[in-house]
Amino acid sequence: MTLVEFPYWVWTTFFAVVFAALFVDIGIVNRKSHVPSRRETIIWSIIWISLALTFNGFVYWYVNGAYGPDVALSKAKEFFTGYLVELSLSIDNLFVFLLIFSFFKVPKEYQHRALFWGIFMALVLRMVMIFAGVELVNSFHWLIYVFGAFLIYTGLKMFREDGAFEPDESPIVKLTTRIIPITNRFEGEKFFVRENGKLTGTLLLLVLIVINVVDIVFAVDSIPAILGITTDRFIVYTSNIFAILGLRTFYFLLADLAARFHYLKIGLAFILTFIGFKMLLPLIAGGLIMILGENSSRFAVFVQSYLNDKNLPHDARVFEQPLINISLGVVVAAIAFSIILSMIFPSALTAEQEIEELEDDLT
C-alpha cells in the first residue's frame, strides 16, 4: 500500500464536513420528529452518496497535489472500494435494525432520533476500533492473516446461516435492564425521565443501547474487511464513516424493500470471503514457493515475483494497482449481481407482499 500522510487540516476538513452535515440533518431538516416521505428519503440518499463521492474527489485532489496523480488515483480507488464494502455491509445491517424497531414497536417518528445518536456514538467507537486495528496490523503484520481467516469464516458462515438477531433472547437487553432501570414505554423523544424522583431510562434508551452494541458486533466484520483493502487509517476511517452517515436515510428508504434484496446476503458473503482470501494471498504464495521451489516453473517464478513485489519501492510495484482494481471490480460486480438476481428471482415473501399491495390497490 502507498504510504500517504494526511495532515491535521485534512482531518479537520473531514470532521467539519461530517458535523456540518449532521447539524443540518438533525438540527434543521429533522428538528421535529416525523416520518420521512419517500421523496425526502430519496433526496437525502442522493445527498449522502454525493457527499461521499465529493469527499473522494477531495482526497484525490489533495493526494494529487502532494504525491502525484498515480498515488492519488490509488487512494481514490481505495476510498471508493472501502466505501462500497462498508455501505453494502451496512445495508445488510439495516435489516437487523428493522427487526429491533419492530420488536420494540418503536414509533416511526422516533426511529430517526435513535439512529442519529447511534451513528453519532459510532463515530467515536469506530475511530477507537479502526486506529487500534491499524496499529495492531502495522505492529504485528501476521494479524492480517488472522483477520483474513476470520473473514473467510464469517463469509462461509453467512452462506450457510440466516443469522437472525433475536432481541428477546439477547443478553444485551437482559444486562442493560439489570444495570439501568428502564420503563416499559416511550416518552416521546426522551431517553431519560424522572419517576418518583429517580432518573429512569425510557424504552428508547434501551433501543439505542441495543443498536450501538449491535453496531460494534457489525464492526468486527466490516473493519477487517476494509483493512483487506488498505491499512491507511485515514482512508479506512473516512470511508467507514461516510458509509454509515446515510444509514438513517437508507433505513427509511429500504425498510419496505427489506425482503426484495434477499440475495444481497449471499453477495456480501462472497465479498467477505474474497477479501479474506486476498489478505491470505502472501501466506498462500509463501507456502507454494516452499512446496514448488523458487524457479521450478513459470508459475513458481510468477508467485515469487508477487512476493518480492511487496519489498519494492511503491512506484516500482507491479501488483499493487491490479489488486486494487480487481478488488473494486469484484465488490461492484458482487453487489450488482446480487441485486439483479433478487429482482429477477423474487423471494416467496416478496411475491406475497406484491399480491397484498395489488389487492389493497384494487379494494
C-alpha positions in Angstrom: 0.0 0.0 0.0 1.2 3.5 -0.8 2.2 5.4 2.3 0.5 8.8 2.4 0.5 11.3 5.3 -2.7 13.2 5.8 -2.1 16.5 7.7 -4.3 17.8 10.5 -6.1 20.3 8.2 -7.3 17.4 6.1 -8.6 15.6 9.2 -10.2 18.9 10.3 -11.9 19.3 7.0 -13.3 15.8 7.2 -14.8 16.3 10.7 -16.1 19.8 9.7 -18.0 18.3 6.8 -19.3 15.4 8.9 -20.5 17.6 11.8 -22.0 20.2 9.5 -23.9 17.5 7.6 -25.2 16.1 10.9 -26.2 19.5 12.2 -28.2 20.2 9.0 -29.8 16.8 9.2 -30.9 16.7 12.8 -30.8 20.4 13.7 -32.7 21.8 10.7 -34.3 19.2 8.5 -35.3 16.7 11.2 -35.6 19.1 14.1 -39.2 17.9 14.7 -39.9 14.2 14.8 -41.7 13.0 11.7 -41.9 10.0 9.4 -39.9 11.0 6.3 -41.7 10.7 3.0 -40.4 8.5 0.1 -39.4 11.7 -1.8 -37.5 13.0 1.2 -35.6 9.7 1.8 -34.6 9.5 -1.9 -33.3 13.1 -1.9 -31.3 12.6 1.2 -29.9 9.3 0.0 -28.6 11.1 -3.1 -27.2 13.9 -0.9 -25.3 11.4 1.4 -23.9 9.4 -1.6 -22.9 12.7 -3.4 -21.2 13.9 -0.3 -19.1 10.7 0.0 -18.2 10.9 -3.7 -17.3 14.6 -3.4 -15.1 13.9 -0.4 -13.5 11.1 -2.5 -12.7 13.8 -5.1 -11.2 15.9 -2.3 -8.9 13.0 -1.3 -7.8 12.7 -4.9 -7.2 16.5 -5.2 -5.0 16.6 -2.0 -3.0 13.5 -2.8 -2.5 14.5 -6.4 -1.0 17.8 -5.3 1.2 16.2 -2.6 2.2 12.9 -4.2 1.2 12.9 -7.9 -1.7 11.5 -10.0 -0.8 7.8 -9.7 -0.9 7.8 -5.9 -4.0 10.0 -5.9 -5.8 7.5 -8.2 -4.8 4.6 -6.0 -6.1 6.4 -2.8 -9.3 7.4 -4.5 -9.9 3.8 -5.5 -9.1 2.6 -2.0 -11.6 5.0 -0.6 -14.3 4.1 -3.1 -13.8 0.3 -2.6 -13.8 0.7 1.2 -17.0 2.9 1.0 -18.8 0.3 -1.2 -17.8 -2.6 1.1 -19.0 -0.8 4.3 -22.1 0.6 2.6 -23.1 -2.9 1.4 -22.5 -4.4 4.8 -24.4 -1.5 6.4 -27.4 -2.1 4.1 -27.5 -5.7 5.3 -27.3 -4.5 8.9 -30.3 -2.2 8.3 -32.5 -5.4 8.2 -31.4 -6.1 11.7 -32.3 -2.6 12.8 -35.7 -3.1 11.2 -36.1 -6.2 13.3 -35.1 -4.3 16.5 -37.5 -1.5 15.8 -40.3 -3.9 15.0 -39.7 -6.0 18.2 -39.7 -2.9 20.5 -42.6 -1.3 18.5 -40.7 1.9 18.1 -42.9 4.6 16.5 -41.5 5.6 13.1 -41.3 9.3 14.1 -38.8 8.3 16.9 -36.7 5.9 14.9 -34.7 8.6 13.2 -33.6 10.0 16.6 -32.4 6.6 17.8 -30.5 6.0 14.6 -28.9 9.5 14.7 -27.5 9.1 18.2 -26.5 5.5 17.4 -24.4 6.8 14.4 -23.0 9.7 16.4 -21.7 7.3 19.0 -20.4 5.0 16.2 -18.2 8.0 15.1 -16.2 7.6 18.3 -16.4 3.8 18.7 -15.3 3.2 15.1 -12.4 5.6 15.5 -11.1 3.6 18.5 -11.6 0.3 16.8 -10.1 1.3 13.5 -7.0 3.1 14.9 -6.4 0.1 17.2 -6.8 -2.3 14.3 -4.5 -0.4 12.0 -1.9 -0.1 14.8 -2.0 -3.8 15.6 -1.7 -4.8 11.9 1.3 -2.4 11.5 3.0 -3.7 14.6 2.1 -7.3 14.2 1.7 -8.0 10.4 0.8 -11.6 11.0 -2.6 -10.4 12.4 -3.6 -9.6 8.8 -3.7 -13.3 8.2 -5.8 -13.8 11.3 -8.3 -11.2 10.0 -8.3 -12.8 6.6 -9.1 -16.2 8.1 -11.8 -14.7 10.2 -13.4 -13.0 7.2 -13.4 -16.3 5.3 -15.0 -18.0 8.3 -17.6 -15.2 8.5 -18.3 -15.3 4.8 -18.8 -19.1 4.7 -21.0 -18.8 7.8 -23.2 -16.2 6.1 -23.6 -18.6 3.1 -24.9 -21.3 5.5 -26.9 -19.5 8.1 -29.7 -16.9 8.3 -28.1 -15.3 11.3 -31.3 -13.7 12.6 -31.0 -11.4 15.6 -33.4 -12.3 18.4 -33.9 -9.2 20.7 -36.0 -11.1 23.3 -33.1 -13.6 23.8 -30.3 -11.1 23.6 -28.0 -10.8 26.6 -27.7 -7.1 25.8 -31.3 -6.5 26.8 -31.0 -8.6 29.9 -27.8 -7.0 31.1 -28.9 -3.4 30.3 -32.2 -3.8 32.3 -30.2 -5.2 35.2 -27.9 -2.2 35.3 -30.2 0.6 34.3 -33.8 1.0 35.4 -35.9 1.0 32.2 -39.5 2.0 31.8 -41.8 -0.2 29.6 -43.0 2.7 27.5 -41.8 5.5 25.2 -41.7 9.1 26.5 -41.6 11.0 23.2 -38.0 11.5 22.1 -36.7 11.4 25.6 -34.0 8.9 26.7 -34.5 9.6 30.4 -37.4 10.6 32.6 -37.8 11.1 36.3 -40.2 8.7 38.1 -40.7 9.2 41.8 -37.7 11.5 41.9 -35.5 8.8 40.3 -33.8 9.1 36.9 -35.0 6.3 34.8 -34.3 5.2 31.2 -37.0 5.0 28.6 -37.6 2.2 26.2 -36.0 4.4 23.5 -32.8 4.4 25.6 -32.8 0.6 25.6 -33.3 0.5 21.8 -30.3 3.0 21.5 -28.1 0.7 23.6 -29.1 -2.4 21.6 -28.4 -0.6 18.3 -24.9 0.5 19.5 -23.9 -2.9 20.8 -25.1 -4.5 17.5 -23.1 -1.9 15.6 -20.0 -2.9 17.5 -20.6 -6.5 16.6 -21.0 -5.5 12.9 -17.8 -3.5 13.1 -15.9 -6.7 13.9 -16.8 -7.9 10.4 -16.6 -4.6 8.5 -13.3 -3.2 9.8 -11.2 -6.2 9.0 -12.9 -6.2 5.5 -11.7 -2.7 4.8 -8.2 -3.5 6.3 -8.1 -6.1 3.5 -8.3 -3.1 1.0 -6.0 -0.7 2.8 -4.3 -0.1 6.2 -4.3 3.7 5.7 -6.1 4.8 8.8 -7.5 7.9 7.2 -8.9 6.1 4.2 -10.3 3.3 6.4 -12.0 5.7 8.9 -13.4 8.2 6.5 -14.8 5.7 4.0 -16.3 3.8 7.0 -17.9 6.9 8.5 -19.3 8.2 5.2 -20.9 4.9 4.6 -22.7 4.8 8.0 -23.6 8.6 7.9 -26.5 7.9 5.5 -27.8 4.8 7.4 -30.8 6.7 8.8 -31.9 7.8 5.4 -31.2 4.4 3.8 -33.1 2.7 6.6 -36.3 4.5 5.8 -35.7 4.0 2.1 -35.1 0.3 2.4 -37.4 -0.6 5.3 -40.2 -1.6 2.9 -37.8 -3.2 0.5 -36.0 -5.4 3.0 -37.4 -8.7 1.6 -36.7 -7.7 -2.0 -32.9 -7.9 -1.8 -32.8 -11.5 -0.4 -29.7 -12.4 -2.5 -27.7 -9.5 -1.0 -26.6 -11.5 1.9 -25.1 -14.1 -0.5 -23.3 -11.3 -2.3 -21.9 -9.9 1.0 -20.8 -13.4 2.0 -18.9 -13.7 -1.3 -17.3 -10.3 -0.8 -16.1 -11.1 2.7 -14.7 -14.5 1.6 -12.9 -12.9 -1.4 -11.3 -10.1 0.8 -10.3 -12.7 3.4 -8.7 -14.8 0.6 -6.9 -11.7 -0.7 -5.5 -11.0 2.8 -4.1 -14.5 2.9 -2.5 -14.3 -0.6 1.1 -13.6 0.7 0.8 -16.5 3.1 -0.5 -18.9 0.4 2.2 -17.7 -2.0 4.9 -18.3 0.5 3.6 -21.8 1.1 3.5 -22.5 -2.6 7.1 -21.4 -3.0 8.2 -23.8 -0.2 6.5 -26.6 -2.0 7.4 -25.8 -5.6 10.7 -24.1 -5.2 11.6 -20.6 -6.4 12.5 -21.3 -10.1 10.9 -24.7 -10.7 8.3 -23.4 -13.2 6.9 -20.3 -14.7 4.1 -20.3 -12.2 6.7 -20.5 -9.3 8.6 -17.6 -10.8 5.3 -15.6 -11.1 4.5 -16.4 -7.4 8.0 -15.4 -6.3 7.8 -12.1 -8.2 4.5 -11.4 -6.4 6.2 -12.0 -3.0 9.2 -9.8 -4.0 6.9 -7.0 -5.2 5.9 -6.1 -1.7 9.5 -5.3 -0.9 10.0 -2.9 -3.8 9.5 0.9 -3.6 5.9 1.9 -4.1 6.4 3.4 -7.5 8.1 0.2 -8.8 5.4 -2.2 -7.6 3.7 -4.2 -10.4 0.9 -6.0 -8.5 -0.4 -3.3 -6.2 -2.7 -1.4 -8.6 -4.1 -4.5 -10.4 -5.0 -6.0 -7.0 -6.8 -2.7 -6.1 -8.6 -2.7 -9.4 -9.6 -6.4 -9.0 -10.9 -5.7 -5.5 -13.0 -2.8 -6.7 -14.4 -4.8 -9.7 -15.3 -7.8 -7.6 -17.1 -5.7 -4.9 -19.1 -3.8 -7.5 -19.9 -6.9 -9.5 -21.0 -8.9 -6.5 -23.3 -6.2 -5.2 -24.8 -5.5 -8.6 -25.2 -9.2 -9.4 -26.9 -10.0 -6.1 -29.4 -7.1 -6.5 -30.2 -8.1 -10.1 -30.7 -11.7 -9.1 -33.1 -10.5 -6.3 -35.1 -8.6 -8.9 -35.2 -11.4 -11.4 -35.9 -14.2 -8.9 -38.0 -12.6 -6.1 -38.5 -14.5 -2.9 -41.8 -16.0 -1.9 -42.2 -13.4 0.8 -41.7 -10.6 -1.8 -44.3 -12.2 -4.1 -46.8 -12.3 -1.3 -46.2 -8.7 -0.4 -46.8 -7.6 -4.0 -50.0 -9.6 -4.2 -51.2 -8.0 -0.9 -50.3 -4.5 -2.3 -52.2 -5.2 -5.5 -55.2 -6.4 -3.6 -55.1 -3.2 -1.4 -55.0 -1.1 -4.6 -58.0 -2.9 -6.1 -60.0 -2.5 -2.9 
